[in-house]
Amino acid sequence: MAVAHHRTAASPASTASAPRGTAPVALGLALAALATVVWSGSFVTSRALGDSVPPVQHAFWRWVVALAAVAPFGARQAWRQRALLRRHFGFVLLASLLGVATYNTLVNQAGVTTPAANMGMIMAASPVLMALFERAGGVRLGARRVAGLLTACAGVLLLVGGGASFAAGDLWMIAAACCFGSYSALLRHRPPALEGTGFLFTTFLVGTVLLLPAQGVSLAVQGGFAPTPGTVLPLLYVGVASSALAFFAWNKAIALIGPTRAGIVYYLQPVCVALLSWALLAEPTGWAQAGCMALILGGVMLGAGSRR
C-alpha cells in the first residue's frame, strides 16, 4: 500500500534501511504518527460499538465505507494495474486477509469485553513483532533504535502491570497484535510496481469479499443493527479516517522509514487510546499511568532518530 516511487530506484535490500535524507524520514515519522493517532480513535469506537454493532458487521461496513472513500482515487488505477495485480494476487490476498479481513474483526471482537485502554496497551506488542521480522530479514536495527524499542516496551509493561484488569477479549487483542505485526512486516516485500491507491483499493475490495461469508452468518444468527447516528457516525469515522486515511499513511510511512522505526512511533498508541478513552468513555487513569506514558514517549523519541 506504499507509494511505489520510493522503491523502484533501489533494491529491496537498500530500501530496508531508512532513507538517508532527513526530509523523507521526517515525513515518514509524521505519517506513522498520524496513522497511530487515528487508529487510537478506532479502538475507542470498537469499544463504544461493542454492545450495539456485532463485531463482524462492524468490520464489514467499515470496509464498505472505506471502499467508497478510496474508489474515486484507486479504482481506475487498480484497473490499469489489473495484470500486475493478477500476477501478484497471492501477496494481495495475504495482505487483505491479515490487514483488512482479520485484524479489524479481531479488534472489534475484543472491544465487546475489553476496555479501550487495554486494547491499546496490548496492541503495543506489534512493534516488537515488526522489529523481530525485520531483523530476521537481515536488517541491522542499531543500538539507539533497540534502546528506544526496549524503553517504550518497558513503559507499556509497567502500564499493564500497574493495575490493568484483563478480560476474555484480551486474547482476541493479542491475536490482533500478531496479525498487525505480520501485516506490517509483509509490506516490506510489496512488489515495487504496485502503486499506492490502486493497491489500497484492491486490498480493501478483496478483504471485504473475504468478510462476506462471516457477514452472512452474523446477520442470520445475530440480526442487523439499528442505523442511528450513534452507530452510523462511528462507522463513517472508522471507514474514512481509520481505514482510507490511516492505512495509506501507515503504508507510506513503512516505505519511507521501515517497519521497525514506524513501529516505535506506534508505541504512542496506548498513550493516545488511554487519553481518548478517559475523555470520551470515562475510563479511569491516574499518575502511575501518566508516568508510564512519559516513559513510552521517551522511548519513541529515542528510537525514532538515528539507527546508530
The 8 nearest C-alpha neighbors of each residue, nearest first, counted from 0:
[[1, 195, 250, 199, 198, 247, 2, 196],
 [0, 2, 251, 250, 195, 254, 3, 194],
 [3, 1, 195, 194, 4, 251, 0, 5],
 [2, 4, 194, 191, 6, 5, 192, 193],
 [5, 3, 6, 7, 2, 8, 191, 194],
 [6, 4, 3, 7, 8, 2, 254, 255],
 [7, 5, 3, 4, 8, 191, 9, 14],
 [6, 8, 9, 4, 191, 5, 3, 192],
 [9, 7, 6, 5, 10, 4, 14, 3],
 [10, 8, 7, 6, 13, 14, 11, 5],
 [9, 11, 13, 12, 14, 8, 6, 7],
 [12, 10, 14, 13, 15, 9, 6, 188],
 [13, 11, 15, 10, 14, 16, 9, 138],
 [12, 14, 10, 15, 11, 16, 9, 17],
 [15, 13, 11, 16, 12, 9, 10, 6],
 [16, 14, 12, 13, 11, 257, 17, 138],
 [15, 17, 14, 13, 18, 257, 138, 12],
 [16, 18, 256, 257, 19, 15, 255, 14],
 [19, 17, 20, 16, 255, 24, 23, 256],
 [18, 20, 17, 21, 24, 23, 16, 22],
 [21, 19, 22, 18, 23, 24, 17, 25],
 [20, 22, 24, 23, 25, 19, 18, 26],
 [21, 23, 25, 24, 20, 26, 27, 19],
 [24, 22, 26, 25, 21, 20, 27, 255],
 [25, 23, 27, 21, 26, 22, 256, 28],
 [26, 24, 22, 28, 27, 23, 21, 29],
 [25, 27, 23, 29, 24, 28, 30, 22],
 [26, 28, 252, 24, 30, 255, 25, 29],
 [29, 27, 31, 25, 26, 30, 32, 24],
 [28, 30, 26, 32, 27, 31, 33, 25],
 [31, 29, 33, 248, 27, 32, 28, 252],
 [30, 32, 28, 34, 249, 33, 29, 252],
 [31, 33, 35, 29, 30, 34, 264, 28],
 [34, 32, 30, 36, 35, 31, 29, 37],
 [35, 33, 245, 37, 31, 32, 36, 249],
 [34, 36, 32, 38, 33, 37, 265, 268],
 [35, 37, 39, 33, 38, 34, 32, 271],
 [36, 38, 34, 39, 40, 35, 241, 33],
 [39, 37, 41, 35, 40, 241, 36, 34],
 [40, 38, 272, 36, 42, 37, 41, 268],
 [39, 41, 43, 38, 37, 42, 44, 36],
 [40, 42, 44, 38, 43, 39, 237, 45],
 [43, 41, 45, 44, 39, 40, 115, 46],
 [42, 44, 46, 40, 41, 115, 45, 276],
 [43, 45, 41, 47, 42, 46, 48, 40],
 [46, 44, 42, 107, 110, 48, 43, 47],
 [45, 47, 110, 49, 43, 44, 48, 115],
 [46, 48, 44, 45, 49, 43, 50, 280],
 [49, 47, 51, 45, 50, 52, 46, 44],
 [48, 50, 111, 46, 110, 47, 51, 45],
 [51, 49, 48, 52, 111, 47, 53, 46],
 [50, 52, 48, 49, 224, 53, 230, 225],
 [53, 51, 48, 224, 57, 49, 50, 54],
 [52, 54, 56, 55, 57, 51, 49, 221],
 [55, 53, 107, 57, 108, 56, 104, 52],
 [54, 56, 58, 57, 53, 104, 214, 59],
 [55, 57, 59, 53, 58, 54, 214, 60],
 [58, 56, 54, 55, 60, 59, 52, 61],
 [57, 59, 61, 55, 56, 104, 60, 103],
 [60, 58, 56, 61, 62, 57, 55, 207],
 [61, 59, 63, 62, 57, 58, 56, 64],
 [60, 62, 238, 58, 64, 59, 63, 234],
 [63, 61, 65, 64, 60, 59, 66, 238],
 [62, 64, 60, 66, 65, 61, 59, 67],
 [65, 63, 238, 67, 62, 61, 66, 60],
 [66, 64, 238, 62, 68, 67, 239, 63],
 [67, 65, 63, 69, 68, 64, 70, 62],
 [66, 68, 64, 70, 65, 69, 63, 71],
 [69, 67, 65, 66, 70, 239, 64, 243],
 [68, 70, 66, 72, 67, 71, 73, 200],
 [69, 71, 74, 73, 67, 72, 66, 68],
 [72, 70, 69, 73, 74, 68, 67, 75],
 [73, 71, 70, 69, 74, 196, 75, 76],
 [72, 74, 197, 196, 70, 76, 200, 75],
 [75, 73, 70, 77, 76, 78, 197, 72],
 [76, 74, 78, 77, 73, 79, 72, 197],
 [75, 77, 197, 79, 73, 78, 74, 80],
 [78, 76, 197, 80, 74, 75, 79, 73],
 [79, 77, 81, 75, 80, 76, 74, 197],
 [78, 80, 76, 77, 81, 75, 82, 197],
 [81, 79, 77, 83, 78, 82, 84, 76],
 [80, 82, 84, 78, 83, 79, 77, 85],
 [83, 81, 85, 84, 80, 86, 79, 78],
 [82, 84, 86, 80, 85, 81, 87, 193],
 [85, 83, 81, 87, 86, 82, 88, 80],
 [86, 84, 88, 82, 83, 87, 81, 89],
 [85, 87, 83, 84, 88, 82, 89, 81],
 [88, 86, 84, 85, 89, 90, 83, 91],
 [87, 89, 91, 85, 90, 84, 86, 92],
 [90, 88, 92, 91, 87, 93, 86, 85],
 [89, 91, 93, 88, 92, 87, 94, 189],
 [92, 90, 88, 94, 89, 93, 95, 202],
 [93, 91, 95, 89, 90, 94, 88, 96],
 [92, 94, 96, 90, 95, 91, 97, 89],
 [95, 93, 91, 97, 96, 92, 98, 90],
 [96, 94, 202, 206, 99, 92, 93, 98],
 [95, 97, 100, 93, 94, 101, 99, 98],
 [98, 96, 94, 101, 95, 182, 178, 102],
 [99, 97, 95, 102, 94, 182, 96, 179],
 [100, 98, 95, 206, 96, 101, 97, 102],
 [99, 101, 206, 96, 210, 102, 95, 209],
 [102, 100, 104, 97, 96, 103, 99, 105],
 [103, 101, 175, 105, 98, 104, 178, 97],
 [102, 104, 106, 105, 101, 58, 107, 99],
 [103, 105, 107, 101, 106, 58, 102, 55],
 [104, 106, 108, 103, 102, 107, 175, 171],
 [105, 107, 103, 109, 104, 108, 172, 175],
 [108, 106, 54, 110, 104, 45, 109, 105],
 [109, 107, 105, 54, 110, 106, 111, 104],
 [108, 110, 168, 106, 171, 107, 111, 113],
 [109, 111, 46, 107, 113, 45, 108, 112],
 [110, 112, 49, 109, 108, 113, 46, 50],
 [113, 111, 168, 110, 109, 166, 167, 114],
 [112, 114, 110, 168, 166, 109, 111, 169],
 [115, 113, 117, 116, 118, 46, 112, 110],
 [114, 116, 118, 117, 43, 46, 42, 276],
 [117, 115, 273, 119, 118, 114, 272, 120],
 [118, 116, 120, 114, 119, 115, 121, 113],
 [117, 119, 115, 121, 116, 120, 122, 172],
 [118, 120, 269, 122, 116, 117, 121, 272],
 [119, 121, 269, 117, 123, 122, 118, 155],
 [120, 122, 123, 118, 119, 124, 117, 173],
 [121, 123, 176, 119, 124, 120, 125, 118],
 [124, 122, 121, 120, 125, 266, 126, 119],
 [123, 125, 122, 127, 126, 121, 176, 128],
 [124, 126, 180, 176, 128, 123, 127, 122],
 [127, 125, 262, 129, 128, 124, 263, 130],
 [128, 126, 130, 125, 129, 124, 131, 148],
 [127, 129, 131, 125, 126, 180, 130, 132],
 [130, 128, 126, 132, 180, 127, 131, 259],
 [129, 131, 259, 133, 127, 128, 132, 134],
 [132, 130, 128, 134, 133, 129, 135, 127],
 [133, 131, 135, 129, 130, 134, 128, 184],
 [132, 134, 136, 130, 135, 131, 138, 129],
 [133, 135, 138, 131, 137, 136, 132, 130],
 [136, 134, 132, 137, 133, 131, 138, 130],
 [137, 135, 133, 134, 138, 132, 131, 15],
 [136, 138, 134, 135, 139, 133, 12, 15],
 [139, 137, 134, 133, 136, 140, 15, 16],
 [140, 138, 141, 134, 137, 16, 133, 306],
 [139, 141, 138, 144, 306, 145, 142, 134],
 [142, 140, 306, 307, 144, 143, 139, 145],
 [143, 141, 145, 144, 307, 146, 140, 306],
 [144, 142, 146, 145, 307, 141, 306, 302],
 [143, 145, 302, 147, 146, 306, 142, 141],
 [144, 146, 148, 142, 147, 143, 149, 141],
 [147, 145, 143, 149, 144, 148, 142, 150],
 [148, 146, 302, 298, 301, 150, 144, 145],
 [147, 149, 145, 151, 146, 150, 263, 152],
 [148, 150, 152, 146, 147, 151, 153, 145],
 [151, 149, 298, 147, 153, 152, 148, 146],
 [150, 152, 295, 298, 154, 148, 153, 149],
 [151, 153, 149, 155, 154, 150, 148, 156],
 [154, 152, 156, 150, 155, 151, 149, 157],
 [155, 153, 291, 295, 151, 294, 157, 152],
 [154, 156, 158, 152, 153, 157, 159, 120],
 [157, 155, 153, 159, 158, 154, 160, 152],
 [158, 156, 160, 154, 159, 155, 161, 153],
 [157, 159, 155, 161, 156, 160, 291, 288],
 [160, 158, 156, 163, 157, 161, 155, 162],
 [161, 159, 157, 158, 162, 156, 163, 155],
 [162, 160, 158, 159, 157, 163, 287, 288],
 [161, 163, 160, 164, 159, 158, 157, 165],
 [162, 164, 159, 161, 165, 160, 117, 158],
 [165, 163, 162, 166, 117, 159, 114, 113],
 [164, 166, 163, 169, 167, 113, 117, 168],
 [167, 165, 168, 113, 169, 112, 164, 170],
 [166, 168, 169, 170, 112, 165, 113, 171],
 [167, 169, 109, 171, 113, 170, 112, 166],
 [168, 170, 172, 171, 167, 166, 173, 109],
 [169, 171, 173, 168, 172, 167, 174, 109],
 [170, 172, 168, 174, 109, 169, 173, 105],
 [173, 171, 175, 169, 174, 170, 109, 106],
 [172, 174, 170, 176, 175, 171, 169, 121],
 [173, 175, 171, 177, 172, 176, 178, 170],
 [174, 176, 172, 178, 102, 173, 177, 105],
 [177, 175, 122, 173, 125, 179, 178, 174],
 [178, 176, 174, 180, 175, 179, 181, 125],
 [177, 179, 175, 181, 176, 180, 97, 102],
 [180, 178, 182, 176, 181, 177, 183, 175],
 [181, 179, 125, 177, 183, 129, 128, 182],
 [182, 180, 184, 178, 179, 183, 185, 177],
 [181, 183, 179, 185, 180, 184, 98, 97],
 [184, 182, 180, 186, 185, 181, 179, 258],
 [183, 185, 181, 186, 182, 187, 129, 132],
 [184, 186, 182, 187, 183, 188, 181, 189],
 [187, 185, 189, 188, 183, 184, 182, 250],
 [188, 186, 185, 184, 189, 254, 183, 253],
 [189, 187, 186, 185, 190, 11, 184, 191],
 [188, 190, 186, 187, 191, 185, 193, 90],
 [189, 191, 192, 193, 188, 87, 3, 90],
 [192, 190, 3, 6, 193, 7, 189, 194],
 [191, 193, 190, 3, 194, 7, 83, 6],
 [194, 192, 191, 190, 3, 198, 195, 83],
 [195, 193, 3, 2, 197, 198, 192, 196],
 [194, 196, 2, 0, 1, 198, 197, 199],
 [195, 197, 73, 199, 198, 200, 194, 72],
 [198, 196, 77, 73, 76, 200, 199, 195],
 [197, 199, 201, 195, 196, 0, 200, 194],
 [198, 200, 196, 0, 202, 197, 201, 195],
 [201, 199, 203, 197, 73, 198, 202, 196],
 [202, 200, 204, 198, 203, 199, 205, 197],
 [201, 203, 95, 205, 199, 204, 200, 206],
 [202, 204, 206, 200, 201, 205, 207, 66],
 [205, 203, 201, 207, 202, 206, 200, 208],
 [206, 204, 208, 202, 207, 203, 95, 201],
 [205, 207, 95, 100, 209, 203, 99, 208],
 [208, 206, 210, 204, 209, 205, 62, 203],
 [207, 209, 205, 211, 210, 206, 204, 212],
 [208, 210, 206, 207, 211, 205, 100, 212],
 [209, 211, 207, 208, 213, 212, 100, 214],
 [210, 212, 214, 208, 213, 209, 215, 207],
 [213, 211, 215, 214, 210, 216, 209, 208],
 [212, 214, 216, 215, 210, 211, 217, 55],
 [215, 213, 211, 217, 212, 216, 56, 210],
 [216, 214, 212, 218, 213, 217, 211, 219],
 [215, 217, 213, 219, 214, 218, 220, 212],
 [218, 216, 214, 220, 221, 219, 215, 213],
 [219, 217, 222, 215, 221, 216, 223, 220],
 [218, 220, 216, 217, 222, 221, 215, 223],
 [219, 221, 217, 218, 222, 216, 215, 223],
 [222, 220, 217, 218, 219, 223, 53, 216],
 [223, 221, 218, 219, 220, 217, 224, 53],
 [222, 224, 218, 221, 225, 52, 56, 53],
 [225, 223, 52, 226, 51, 222, 53, 230],
 [224, 226, 227, 223, 230, 51, 52, 231],
 [227, 225, 231, 230, 224, 228, 229, 223],
 [226, 228, 229, 230, 225, 231, 232, 224],
 [229, 227, 231, 230, 232, 226, 233, 225],
 [230, 228, 227, 231, 232, 233, 226, 48],
 [229, 231, 227, 228, 233, 232, 226, 234],
 [232, 230, 234, 228, 233, 226, 227, 229],
 [231, 233, 235, 234, 228, 230, 229, 236],
 [234, 232, 236, 235, 231, 230, 44, 237],
 [235, 233, 231, 237, 236, 232, 61, 238],
 [234, 236, 238, 232, 233, 237, 239, 231],
 [237, 235, 233, 234, 240, 238, 239, 232],
 [238, 236, 241, 234, 235, 240, 239, 41],
 [237, 239, 65, 61, 64, 235, 242, 236],
 [238, 240, 243, 65, 236, 242, 237, 235],
 [239, 241, 244, 236, 242, 237, 243, 238],
 [242, 240, 237, 245, 38, 37, 238, 239],
 [241, 243, 238, 246, 245, 240, 239, 244],
 [242, 244, 239, 65, 246, 240, 245, 69],
 [245, 243, 240, 247, 246, 242, 241, 248],
 [244, 246, 34, 241, 248, 247, 242, 243],
 [247, 245, 249, 248, 242, 244, 243, 250],
 [246, 248, 250, 244, 245, 249, 251, 243],
 [249, 247, 245, 30, 251, 246, 250, 34],
 [250, 248, 252, 246, 31, 251, 247, 34],
 [251, 249, 1, 253, 0, 247, 252, 248],
 [250, 252, 1, 254, 248, 249, 253, 2],
 [253, 251, 27, 249, 255, 250, 254, 31],
 [252, 254, 257, 250, 258, 256, 255, 251],
 [253, 255, 251, 252, 1, 257, 256, 250],
 [256, 254, 252, 27, 253, 257, 23, 251],
 [257, 255, 17, 253, 27, 24, 252, 254],
 [256, 258, 253, 259, 260, 254, 255, 261],
 [257, 259, 261, 253, 262, 260, 129, 183],
 [260, 258, 130, 262, 261, 129, 257, 263],
 [259, 261, 263, 262, 303, 258, 257, 256],
 [262, 260, 258, 264, 263, 259, 31, 257],
 [261, 263, 126, 265, 259, 260, 264, 258],
 [262, 264, 260, 265, 266, 299, 261, 148],
 [265, 263, 261, 266, 262, 299, 267, 32],
 [264, 266, 262, 267, 263, 268, 35, 261],
 [267, 265, 268, 264, 263, 123, 151, 269],
 [268, 266, 265, 270, 269, 264, 271, 296],
 [267, 269, 271, 266, 270, 265, 35, 39],
 [270, 268, 119, 120, 272, 271, 267, 273],
 [271, 269, 273, 268, 267, 272, 292, 274],
 [270, 272, 268, 274, 269, 273, 39, 275],
 [273, 271, 39, 269, 275, 274, 270, 116],
 [272, 274, 116, 276, 270, 271, 275, 269],
 [275, 273, 277, 271, 272, 276, 278, 270],
 [276, 274, 278, 272, 277, 273, 279, 271],
 [275, 277, 280, 273, 279, 278, 274, 282],
 [278, 276, 281, 282, 274, 275, 280, 279],
 [277, 279, 275, 276, 281, 280, 274, 282],
 [280, 278, 276, 275, 277, 281, 43, 282],
 [279, 281, 276, 282, 277, 278, 275, 47],
 [282, 280, 277, 278, 279, 283, 276, 275],
 [281, 283, 277, 280, 276, 284, 278, 114],
 [284, 282, 277, 281, 285, 276, 273, 280],
 [285, 283, 288, 277, 282, 286, 273, 289],
 [286, 284, 288, 287, 289, 283, 290, 277],
 [285, 287, 289, 288, 290, 284, 291, 292],
 [288, 286, 290, 289, 285, 291, 161, 158],
 [287, 289, 291, 286, 290, 285, 158, 292],
 [288, 290, 286, 292, 287, 291, 293, 285],
 [291, 289, 293, 287, 292, 288, 286, 294],
 [290, 292, 154, 294, 288, 293, 289, 158],
 [291, 293, 295, 289, 294, 290, 270, 288],
 [294, 292, 296, 290, 291, 295, 297, 289],
 [295, 293, 291, 297, 154, 292, 296, 151],
 [294, 296, 151, 292, 154, 298, 293, 297],
 [297, 295, 293, 299, 298, 294, 292, 300],
 [298, 296, 294, 300, 299, 295, 293, 301],
 [299, 297, 147, 151, 150, 301, 295, 296],
 [298, 300, 296, 302, 297, 263, 301, 264],
 [299, 301, 297, 303, 298, 302, 296, 304],
 [302, 300, 147, 298, 299, 303, 304, 297],
 [303, 301, 147, 144, 299, 304, 300, 143],
 [302, 304, 300, 260, 301, 299, 263, 144],
 [305, 303, 302, 301, 306, 300, 144, 143],
 [304, 306, 307, 303, 143, 144, 302, 141],
 [305, 307, 141, 144, 143, 140, 304, 142],
 [306, 141, 305, 143, 142, 144, 140, 304]]
